[in-house]
Amino acid sequence: MTDFPQDYETFDLGDFSLQHGATLRGAQLAYKTFGELNPDKSNVIVCPTWYSGRHWDNEWMIGEGMALDPGKYFIVVPDMLGNGVSSSPSNTPPPYDRARFPHVTFYDQVEAQYRLLTERYGIKRLALVTGWSMGAAQTYQWAVSHPDMVERAAPFCGASKTSIHNFVFLEGVKAAITADAAFKDGWYDEQPEKGLRAAARVYSGWGFSQAFFWDKVFLEPWDSPRLRATLQFSSLEDFLVAYWEGHFLGGGPIFHERDANDLLTMLWTWQHGDIGATPGFDGDHIAALSSIKARLIAMPGEKDLYFPPEDEEYASQFIEKGEVRRIPSVWGHFAGIGDNPVDSNFIDDVLKELLAGEGGLG
Amino acid sequence: MTDFPQDYETFDLGDFSLQHGATLRGAQLAYKTFGELNPDKSNVIVCPTWYSGRHWDNEWMIGEGMALDPGKYFIVVPDMLGNGVSSSPSNTPPPYDRARFPHVTFYDQVEAQYRLLTERYGIKRLALVTGWSMGAAQTYQWAVSHPDMVERAAPFCGASKTSIHNFVFLEGVKAAITADAAFKDGWYDEQPEKGLRAAARVYSGWGFSQAFFWDKVFLEPWDSPRLRATLQFSSLEDFLVAYWEGHFLGGGPIFHERDANDLLTMLWTWQHGDIGATPGFDGDHIAALSSIKARLIAMPGEKDLYFPPEDEEYASQFIEKGEVRRIPSVWGHFAGIGDNPVDSNFIDDVLKELLAGEGGLG
C-alpha cells in the first residue's frame, strides 16, 4: 500500500495473541493522535475506526470548537486491525498473510488499543470513547473490557451485538466479493475488481435509507466534513459508480487503496460482534451490558437499515447510565459517516453535552 | 426445462411486439385457469405472477371458501414473460434467446394477458386483478392500461412505480449474478451457480424484515400454504442455504429449475416498472394513477424493506377509489408470498371484503 497518507504512528504489539487462538507476530497498531496529553492524563478520548475506515476518516469529528477539541483533549484514533493500515491481510508477511490472516474480534481490537494507551502513554482513564458503526462496537467493547477505565461512551449507528439480520446483510456483501473467480479464495495477485464492484452495488442499497433515495438526496451537493470536499453526483448511476464503487475499489485522491481480504477480515469481525463474548461473560450479552459503568449515550440513526434504533433502545435498558438519542435523518446508517453536516452537527452536540456532564465512574 | 409441472395451457401470441422495439416471434404465454367462466363472463379474476414465481406459486390464494373461490370465479394465473414458463431467455429459440432476450415492460406483460383474455375467452370485464410484488405492479398496470375493464384491484407488497431505492437493491442482486465468470455475459451453457448463490445471499437480507430475524421466526416451523409443506430450518445457515439458495438455484421438489438470464430479464422489468410509461401518459406517473377507475385496495407489508408502506400511501391519494391496508407483520416483503398463514389470511380477508363490495366501474 503506497498511496496512504504517512501521517500516523505505529505501536509494536509484539507477539499478539488473538481470542480465537492465532498469534500475530510483530503485529502493528497504527494510530494518530491530536492535541496534548495533560499532566494528570485525564483528557483522553479514543475514537476507533469503522468498516473500511482509516484514521483519516474520523478526523471530521476533531477540531477547534468541536466536542473533540484538540485544544482540550488528547484524542487517539487507532486504526482497526484489518483496515490496511494496522496489521492486515494486505500488509502482513507470510505465513499469516492474505487469505490466512486470522479472525480478529472486537475484544482483540480493544486489547491492542489498551496496550497502546497503557504501555506507551500510561493512561488509566478515558474521558470518552466514541465511534461510528464498527467504531461503535469497539466503543461498547471498551466499556465492557475495561469498565473502570471508561468515563463516558458514545457509540453511534452501531451495536454491542451484531444482530442476525445485520449478519445476513453482510453475507450478501461477502458473497458478492467471493463470487468473482479473480478472488481465488483470497490468493489473488490482482484485486478481484468485479467482486469489489459487485459488493459496492450490494452495499449501496443498505447504507442510506429508502427515504434518502425517495428525496433524491444523492443529487444534492454534499459538503462533506469527512472528505473536506463538496460531492456532487450527476445521476443515480454516477452516485453508484463514483461514491460506491469508488469506495470499494479505492484508489484515487479520495478513497485510497482497498484490499478484498482486508474487507473480508473486517467483515468477519463485524459479523461476530458481541460483547457477551468477552472473557468472563460466557456469551451473556445482557450481563455484559449490565457491567457497563460508563455514562453512555447511544445514537442510532432513525432510519438505519442494519442497526435499527429499536435494537439500541432494547440494549439501553440494561445499561445503568445508558440513554438513547435517535439521529433524526434520512441518511440511514450513513448519518454517522461524516458526509452530512446536519447529522455531523447533531452528533457533535450530543458529544459536547456528554463531555460537559459527569462521567460514570464518579 | 424439464422439471416443471405440465399442468398449464399456452396462448400463442404470434409476432408479439414489445414496447422497447423488439418483436418476439411465436411468443408463448403460459397460464393456468381455475373454475368456470360464467355465461355473462362477469366472474373473472386475474392473478399475475411475481419475480421468479410461476403459476403454481399463486395457487395458495385459490381454494374453496377463499376469496379466490373456483366454485364462484374463473381465475386466470398468467405466467410472466421471462419467468421460464412463458417465453423467456431460457426457452426462446435464436436469435432472441438467452442474453439476447429483449426488454419486457409491465405494459407488455399486461398486453399479452389482455390478448389471451379477449381473443381466447372474449372477456370484457375483470371482477378483480390481484398479485404480489411484481404481480402487484401488473395489477396496477392492468388498471391503467385497461381502466374500463378492471372493476377491482388489490396489489399487495408492490408499487405502481419502482422506487429508486428498490432499483438500487436490485442492482446488488444483478451484480451478484453477473460477478460470476461462469455467467459469461449470459452465454453460459451451465448455470452460473456461484453467482446465483451469491444473489440468494444478497436477497436474503431484503426479503424479510429486521424484526423477523430478531424474533428468530426462521427457526419456527412454517406451515406454508404456498409450498403445501411445513418448512423447518435448523439454523440460520440452513435457512440461507435451504430456503434462499434453494430458491435461486432451483431444482429439487420444491423450487423447480431456474435460469440466470430469466432472473435478469424479470429484474429488468421490475427495475423499470412505472405506470407512467404507459403510452399516452408521457411518463406522468401521477396522471396514470389518477386515471385508475377500479376500486383499489393496496396492501403493503408494514415492514417491507423495498416496498415500504409510505410509498403506497403516497400513491393512494391520487387514486379516486384507492385505499391502503398495511399487513401487520414482521415478514416484511414476504408477508405476501404465501408462506405464512397469518399474513395469507389477512390478504384473503381483504380480498373477500373487496369482492363483496361494489366495483369501481359502477
Interface residues (C-beta under 8 A of the other chain):
Chain A: S163 I164 H165 F167 V168 F169 E171 G172 K174 A175 A176 T178 A179 D180 A181 A182 K194 G195 R197 A198 A200 R201 V202 Y203 S204 G205 W206 S209 Q210 A211 F212 F213 W214 K216 L236 L240 L305 Y306 P308 E310 D311
Chain B: S163 I164 H165 F167 V168 F169 E171 G172 K174 A175 A176 T178 A179 D180 A181 A182 K194 G195 R197 A198 R201 V202 Y203 S204 G205 W206 F208 S209 Q210 A211 F212 F213 W214 K216 L236 L240 L305 Y306 P308 E310 D311
